[in-house]
C-alpha cells in the first residue's frame, strides 16, 4: 500500500492497517506525537481505530529535545 507521510510517498506492508501500525512501522511508538490523518487531527486513543487506505495522507509531528 502506498501512502503519503509528511509529503513523501511511502510504501508500507499490507499488514499495516491502521495509524497505530504505521507508528510501529516507523519506530515512533515511544515518542510524543501529533498525527493528522487525511486532514483530521487524531487523539491518541483513535490511533488503533483510524484505518489506513491506499493514497491516504498522514502528517506526523514529533518533538525533539535539545540544548
C-alpha positions in Angstrom: 0.0 0.0 0.0 1.3 3.5 -0.8 0.5 6.4 1.4 1.9 10.0 1.8 3.7 10.7 5.1 4.8 14.3 5.7 4.6 14.9 1.9 6.7 11.9 0.9 5.4 8.7 -0.7 5.9 5.7 1.5 5.2 2.0 0.6 4.0 0.1 3.7 3.4 -3.6 4.2 -0.2 -4.8 3.6 -0.4 -5.8 7.3 -0.1 -2.1 8.4 -3.9 -1.5 8.6 -4.2 1.5 10.9 -2.3 4.5 12.3 -1.0 2.6 15.3 0.5 0.0 12.9 2.1 2.9 11.0 3.6 4.4 14.2 5.1 0.9 15.0 6.3 0.5 11.4 8.1 3.9 11.6 9.5 3.0 15.1 7.9 6.1 16.7 5.9 4.3 19.4 7.8 5.8 22.3 7.7 9.4 21.2 5.1 12.1 21.9 3.3 12.6 18.6 0.6 14.6 16.9 -0.9 12.8 14.0 -3.1 14.2 11.2 -4.8 11.6 9.0 -6.5 12.9 5.9 -6.7 16.4 7.4 -8.2 15.2 10.7 -6.1 15.5 13.9 -6.3 12.3 15.8 -6.4 11.8 19.6 -4.1 9.1 20.8 -7.0 6.8 21.6 -8.0 7.0 17.9 -4.7 5.6 16.5 -5.9 2.0 16.7 -9.2 2.8 15.1 -8.1 5.0 12.2 -7.9 2.7 9.2 -5.2 3.3 6.5 -6.1 3.0 2.8 -4.1 3.4 -0.3 -3.4 7.1 -1.1 -4.1 8.3 2.4 -2.2 11.4 3.6 -0.6 11.4 7.1 1.3 14.2 8.8 3.3 13.2 11.8 4.9 15.8 14.2 7.1 14.6 16.9 9.0 16.6 19.4 12.8 16.5 19.7 14.6 17.9 22.8 17.9 19.5 22.7 20.0 22.2 24.2 
